[in-house]
Amino acid sequence: MERSLSMELVRVTEAAALSSARWMGRGEKNDADDAATSAMRDVFDTIPMEGVVVIGEGEMDEAPMLYIGEELGTGEGPKVDVAVDPLEGTSLVAHGSWNALSVVAIADKDTLLHAPDMYMDKIAVGPAAVGKVDINAPVIDNLRSVAEAKNKKIEDVLVTVLDRPRHAQLIQEIREAGARIKVIADGDVAGAINTAFDWTGVDILLGSGGAPEGVLAAAALKCLGGEIQGKLLPKNDEELARCKAMGIEDINKVFKMEDFCKGDDAIFAATGVTDGELLKGVQFKGSKATTESVVMRAKSGTVRFIQGEHSLIKKPNLVMNEAE
C-alpha cells in the first residue's frame, strides 16, 4: 500500500467527525450517523485507491452508501479492503457522551476478515500482554496473566466492559477477582484500542460486541502491536447459516490476529467526535473547528497524533470534494 494513504484516511475520518459532531447531544443518533456516512463517502471519492468495503454500514439493500461490496476511491492506486464505522458510538453522540469516534481501516485486498453482522465474544490487550491471554481461559486466569505482564497487582488492573445485561455474570467474575471495571455505554473499538495506550489506564477489554467492530479493532491493534481474540456468537439458525456461508463449520473457532487481518500491513485512522481518553472531540470555535486524530500503520509501526484546524468559511459544508 502507498504510505501516503495514511494522511488521506485522516481526511476521511475528519470529515465524518466534523459532520456528525453537529448532532452532539441532540438525541438524533440516526441523523448523526447519516451525516458521518455521507461526509465519509464524499471524501472517499477523492482517495487514490481501488477499495472495496468489507466492513460497512450493512448490505446493499440495507444501506444507501458504504455498504458491503461498494467500490471506493478513484479507481487508480492500490487494491485494498476497506473497513469503516463512520460513527462508532451513534448513541454516544446523540446523548453527548464520551468516546465517540469516526474510524477507518484499510489493508491489502483479501486480507481483512469479512465478519458477519452478529455478536462476537472478545478479549483485547495491548503489547505488554500479547500471548498472555486466552479467550477460552477463565476470567481470573486472564486477569492474573495481564497483571503479571504489566507488573501490577490484580486489584490495579482495569477492565473495560460494555454496559449490557448479558455481561452481568462477567462483571461479577471480574469483581470477585478483585480487578477494577470501567463500564462503557458503547464503543468497544475505542475500548480495545485504549488497551494499547498506557495513559488511558485500560489494561484489557472483555465481553461481547459486534463482530465487524472486532475487525476494526484488530486492524488498529495490529498497528500497535496488541492482540485481540474473538468467537462468533450466532443467536439463531439464520446467523448459523451465515457462519457456514463463510466456511466456518466449527462455531467455537477462535479468531486470532492473523484471521482478522492477514499479512504484515494495515492502516488505521480515527478522529474523535466527542471527548475520550485517547482523543479530544470536535470543537467549534467561531469560523473554525478543531479535530484530533490518530493514524497508524502496521508495516512501519508509526503512530501519529494529528491536530487539525478547519475553516468553516472555506469549507462551509465540512467536506471538500476536491483534494485539500
C-alpha positions as CSV (number, residue, x, y, z in Angstrom):
1,M,0.0,0.0,0.0
2,E,1.1,3.6,-0.5
3,R,2.2,5.2,2.7
4,S,0.5,8.5,1.5
5,L,-2.8,6.8,2.1
6,S,-2.3,7.3,5.8
7,M,-2.9,11.0,5.6
8,E,-5.7,10.5,3.1
9,L,-7.6,8.4,5.5
10,V,-7.3,11.1,8.2
11,R,-9.1,13.4,5.8
12,V,-11.9,10.8,5.6
13,T,-12.3,10.4,9.4
14,E,-12.0,14.2,10.0
15,A,-14.9,14.9,7.5
16,A,-17.1,12.3,9.2
17,A,-16.3,13.6,12.7
18,L,-16.9,17.2,11.7
19,S,-20.2,16.4,10.2
20,S,-21.6,14.2,12.9
21,A,-20.4,16.4,15.8
22,R,-23.0,19.0,14.8
23,W,-25.6,16.5,16.2
24,M,-23.9,16.0,19.6
25,G,-26.5,15.9,22.4
26,R,-29.5,16.4,20.1
27,G,-30.9,13.0,20.6
28,E,-30.9,12.1,16.9
29,K,-28.5,9.2,16.5
30,N,-29.7,8.3,13.0
31,D,-29.1,11.8,11.8
32,A,-25.7,11.9,13.3
33,D,-24.8,8.6,11.6
34,D,-26.2,9.7,8.3
35,A,-24.1,12.9,8.4
36,A,-21.0,11.0,9.2
37,T,-21.6,8.4,6.5
38,S,-22.4,10.9,3.8
39,A,-19.3,13.0,4.6
40,M,-17.0,10.0,4.7
41,R,-18.4,8.7,1.4
42,D,-17.8,12.1,-0.3
43,V,-14.1,12.2,0.7
44,F,-13.5,8.5,-0.2
45,D,-14.3,9.6,-3.8
46,T,-11.1,11.6,-3.9
47,I,-8.7,8.9,-2.4
48,P,-6.3,7.3,-5.0
49,M,-7.1,3.6,-4.5
50,E,-9.3,0.8,-5.7
51,G,-11.1,-0.1,-2.5
52,V,-14.0,-2.5,-1.7
53,V,-16.0,-2.2,1.5
54,V,-15.8,-5.5,3.5
55,I,-17.0,-4.0,6.8
56,G,-19.5,-1.2,6.4
57,E,-23.0,0.1,7.1
58,G,-24.7,-3.2,6.1
59,E,-25.7,-5.0,2.9
60,M,-26.5,-3.0,-0.3
61,D,-30.3,-3.3,0.4
62,E,-29.8,-2.1,3.9
63,A,-27.5,1.0,3.4
64,P,-27.5,3.6,0.6
65,M,-23.7,4.0,0.9
66,L,-20.7,2.5,2.4
67,Y,-22.4,-0.9,2.0
68,I,-20.5,-4.1,1.9
69,G,-19.2,-4.7,-1.6
70,E,-19.3,-1.0,-2.6
71,E,-16.3,0.2,-4.6
72,L,-14.5,3.3,-3.1
73,G,-11.7,5.6,-4.3
74,T,-10.7,7.0,-7.7
75,G,-10.1,3.6,-9.2
76,E,-6.4,4.2,-9.5
77,G,-3.9,3.0,-7.0
78,P,-3.5,0.0,-4.7
79,K,-6.3,-2.5,-4.4
80,V,-7.5,-2.6,-0.8
81,D,-10.1,-4.0,1.6
82,V,-11.9,-1.2,3.5
83,A,-13.5,-1.4,6.9
84,V,-15.5,1.6,8.1
85,D,-17.5,2.8,11.0
86,P,-18.4,6.4,10.1
87,L,-19.7,7.0,13.7
88,E,-18.7,4.4,16.3
89,G,-21.0,5.3,19.1
90,T,-24.1,6.8,17.5
91,S,-25.9,6.8,20.8
92,L,-22.9,8.4,22.5
93,V,-23.2,11.4,20.1
94,A,-26.9,11.6,20.5
95,H,-26.6,11.8,24.3
96,G,-23.5,13.9,24.3
97,S,-21.4,11.1,25.9
98,W,-17.7,10.2,25.8
99,N,-15.6,8.2,23.3
100,A,-17.5,8.5,20.0
101,L,-15.1,8.1,17.1
102,S,-15.1,8.0,13.3
103,V,-12.9,5.1,12.2
104,V,-11.5,3.6,9.0
105,A,-9.1,0.7,8.3
106,I,-7.6,-0.5,5.1
107,A,-5.4,-3.5,4.2
108,D,-4.3,-5.2,1.1
109,K,-7.1,-6.8,-1.0
110,D,-8.5,-10.1,0.5
111,T,-6.7,-9.7,3.9
112,L,-9.5,-8.4,6.2
113,L,-12.0,-10.8,7.7
114,H,-15.5,-10.4,6.1
115,A,-17.1,-10.7,9.5
116,P,-20.9,-11.3,9.6
117,D,-23.1,-8.8,11.4
118,M,-23.6,-10.6,14.7
119,Y,-22.2,-10.7,18.2
120,M,-18.7,-11.8,18.9
121,D,-17.1,-12.6,22.3
122,K,-13.8,-10.7,22.5
123,I,-10.7,-10.2,24.6
124,A,-8.2,-7.5,23.7
125,V,-4.9,-6.4,25.2
126,G,-2.0,-4.1,24.5
127,P,1.6,-5.0,23.6
128,A,2.7,-5.9,27.1
129,A,0.2,-8.8,27.4
130,V,0.4,-10.2,23.9
131,G,0.5,-14.0,24.0
132,K,-0.5,-14.0,27.7
133,V,-4.3,-14.3,27.3
134,D,-6.7,-16.9,26.1
135,I,-10.4,-16.3,25.3
136,N,-11.2,-19.8,26.4
137,A,-9.5,-19.4,29.8
138,P,-11.3,-18.4,33.0
139,V,-11.6,-14.7,33.6
140,I,-9.5,-14.9,36.7
141,D,-6.6,-16.6,34.8
142,N,-6.6,-13.9,32.1
143,L,-6.7,-11.1,34.7
144,R,-3.8,-12.7,36.6
145,S,-1.8,-13.0,33.3
146,V,-2.4,-9.4,32.4
147,A,-1.4,-8.2,35.9
148,E,1.8,-10.2,35.8
149,A,2.6,-9.0,32.3
150,K,2.1,-5.4,33.3
151,N,3.8,-5.7,36.7
152,K,0.7,-4.8,38.5
153,K,-1.4,-6.2,41.4
154,I,-4.6,-7.8,40.1
155,E,-6.6,-5.1,42.1
156,D,-4.9,-2.5,40.0
157,V,-5.9,-4.0,36.6
158,L,-8.6,-2.0,34.8
159,V,-11.1,-3.9,32.6
160,T,-13.3,-2.3,30.1
161,V,-16.7,-3.9,29.6
162,L,-19.8,-2.8,27.6
163,D,-22.7,-1.9,29.8
164,R,-25.1,-4.7,28.8
165,P,-27.4,-7.1,30.8
166,R,-25.6,-10.0,29.1
167,H,-22.4,-9.1,30.9
168,A,-23.8,-9.4,34.4
169,Q,-22.0,-12.7,35.1
170,L,-18.8,-11.4,33.5
171,I,-18.8,-8.3,35.7
172,Q,-19.5,-10.4,38.8
173,E,-16.4,-12.6,38.0
174,I,-14.2,-9.6,37.5
175,R,-15.4,-8.2,40.8
176,E,-14.7,-11.5,42.6
177,A,-11.2,-11.5,41.1
178,G,-10.6,-8.1,42.7
179,A,-9.9,-6.1,39.5
180,R,-11.4,-2.7,38.7
181,I,-14.0,-2.2,36.0
182,K,-14.7,0.6,33.6
183,V,-18.2,0.2,32.1
184,I,-18.8,1.9,28.8
185,A,-22.2,2.6,27.2
186,D,-21.0,2.0,23.6
187,G,-17.8,2.0,21.5
188,D,-15.8,-1.2,22.1
189,V,-13.5,-0.3,19.2
190,A,-12.3,2.5,21.3
191,G,-12.2,0.2,24.4
192,A,-10.0,-2.2,22.6
193,I,-7.6,0.4,21.2
194,N,-7.3,2.0,24.7
195,T,-5.6,-1.1,26.0
196,A,-2.5,-0.2,23.9
197,F,-2.0,3.2,25.4
198,D,-0.9,3.3,29.0
199,W,-2.2,6.8,29.7
200,T,-5.8,5.6,29.2
201,G,-5.4,3.4,32.2
202,V,-7.2,0.4,30.4
203,D,-5.4,-3.0,30.6
204,I,-7.9,-5.4,29.0
205,L,-11.2,-5.4,27.1
206,L,-13.6,-8.3,27.9
207,G,-17.1,-9.2,26.7
208,S,-19.2,-9.4,23.6
209,G,-19.8,-6.8,20.9
210,G,-20.3,-6.6,17.2
211,A,-18.1,-8.8,15.1
212,P,-17.5,-6.1,12.4
213,E,-16.1,-3.8,15.2
214,G,-13.8,-6.7,16.1
215,V,-12.2,-6.4,12.6
216,L,-11.7,-2.6,13.0
217,A,-10.2,-3.1,16.5
218,A,-7.9,-5.9,15.1
219,A,-6.6,-3.6,12.4
220,A,-5.7,-0.9,15.0
221,L,-4.1,-3.4,17.4
222,K,-2.1,-4.9,14.5
223,C,-0.6,-1.4,14.0
224,L,0.0,-1.0,17.8
225,G,1.4,-4.5,18.5
226,G,-1.5,-5.5,20.6
227,E,-3.8,-8.5,20.3
228,I,-7.5,-9.4,20.0
229,Q,-9.2,-12.8,20.0
230,G,-12.8,-13.4,19.2
231,K,-15.5,-16.1,19.0
232,L,-18.7,-15.7,17.0
233,L,-22.0,-15.9,18.9
234,P,-24.7,-16.7,16.5
235,K,-28.1,-16.4,18.2
236,N,-30.3,-18.2,15.7
237,D,-30.4,-20.5,12.6
238,E,-30.0,-17.6,10.2
239,E,-26.8,-16.4,11.9
240,L,-25.6,-20.0,12.0
241,A,-26.1,-20.2,8.2
242,R,-24.1,-17.0,7.8
243,C,-21.2,-18.6,9.6
244,K,-21.4,-21.7,7.4
245,A,-21.5,-19.5,4.3
246,M,-18.2,-18.0,5.5
247,G,-16.8,-21.6,5.7
248,I,-16.9,-21.6,9.5
249,E,-18.0,-25.1,10.4
250,D,-16.6,-25.0,14.0
251,I,-18.7,-22.4,15.8
252,N,-16.2,-22.5,18.6
253,K,-13.4,-21.3,16.3
254,V,-11.2,-18.7,18.0
255,F,-10.3,-15.9,15.6
256,K,-6.8,-14.5,16.2
257,M,-4.9,-11.6,14.7
258,E,-4.0,-13.4,11.5
259,D,-7.7,-14.3,11.0
260,F,-8.8,-10.8,11.4
261,C,-6.1,-9.2,9.4
262,K,-3.7,-11.2,7.3
263,G,-0.3,-10.1,6.1
264,D,2.0,-7.6,7.5
265,D,0.3,-4.3,6.7
266,A,-2.8,-2.3,7.6
267,I,-3.5,1.4,8.1
268,F,-6.0,2.6,10.7
269,A,-7.3,6.1,11.3
270,A,-9.7,7.6,13.9
271,T,-10.9,11.1,14.7
272,G,-12.6,12.0,17.9
273,V,-16.2,13.1,17.7
274,T,-16.8,13.5,21.4
275,D,-14.1,13.7,24.0
276,G,-12.5,10.5,25.1
277,E,-9.4,9.1,26.9
278,L,-7.5,8.8,23.6
279,L,-8.7,11.7,21.5
280,K,-10.5,15.0,22.1
281,G,-13.7,15.5,20.3
282,V,-14.6,18.2,17.7
283,Q,-14.7,21.7,18.9
284,F,-16.4,24.6,17.0
285,K,-14.8,28.0,17.6
286,G,-16.4,30.8,15.6
287,S,-15.4,30.3,12.0
288,K,-13.1,27.4,12.7
289,A,-13.4,23.8,14.1
290,T,-10.6,21.7,15.6
291,T,-10.2,17.9,15.4
292,E,-7.8,15.4,17.0
293,S,-7.0,12.2,15.1
294,V,-4.7,9.2,15.3
295,V,-3.3,7.4,12.3
296,M,-1.1,4.3,12.4
297,R,0.4,1.8,10.0
298,A,1.3,-1.8,10.9
299,K,4.2,-2.2,8.4
300,S,6.2,0.7,9.8
301,G,4.9,0.8,13.3
302,T,4.4,4.5,13.1
303,V,1.7,6.1,15.2
304,R,0.8,9.8,14.5
305,F,-1.5,12.1,16.5
306,I,-2.8,14.9,14.4
307,Q,-4.5,18.1,15.4
308,G,-6.5,19.7,12.7
309,E,-7.9,23.2,12.4
310,H,-10.6,23.6,9.8
311,S,-12.0,26.8,8.2
312,L,-15.8,26.7,8.2
313,I,-15.8,29.6,5.8
314,K,-13.6,28.0,3.1
315,K,-15.2,24.6,3.9
316,P,-18.8,25.5,5.0
317,N,-20.2,22.1,4.4
318,L,-17.3,20.5,6.3
319,V,-16.4,18.4,3.2
320,M,-14.5,19.3,0.1
321,N,-14.8,17.0,-2.9
322,E,-11.5,18.1,-4.4
323,A,-8.2,17.4,-2.8
324,E,-7.5,19.9,0.0
